[in-house]
Structure formats: C-alpha cells, structure tokens
C-alpha cells in the first residue's frame, strides 16, 4: 500500500540508494554491475536511465560500457 511504501522509504536515504545503484561516468562501475548478473547466468540485463539526459546515457553505454562486455 502507498502508506507502507512511504513509511519504509523514510528509512532509506539517497546516499544508501547511490551505494547500491551503479551511477556516474566511470564505465568500470557499470561493467562490474552488469557482469555480476552475466556471471550468475542471466542472458538479459535491462538498464534504465534515471537522470535528465537519456540520449547521453545511451551514447555513454554505446561508447564506453557495451564494448567492455
């Protein structure tokens, strides 16, 4: 229920989420996060843009992340 989600989310800070979510412009961070799933046997990994520049994120993945996988 939304009320319970609001209560639970009070316990989580933006810093806590950032620690568990690959973000930023270091391709090694993104590659390492994806490799964890690949190494565990996943054959599909979905990546979502959470910032204001989706085209930049796609270009970053195309140029910096995907070639390393």
C-alpha angles and dihedrals in degrees: 000000000000092000092057091046090052091050094048094045090058086071094057123074128201088248091057091052092046090054091057099037122073106235139148134056101294106109091199090066092054094043092051092050093050093044090058089064095041091050089050090058103262113146096190126047121179119210122197131198113231100175138073098268113063094163090053091050092051091048090048092052092045093049104031113017112034096051088058093055 
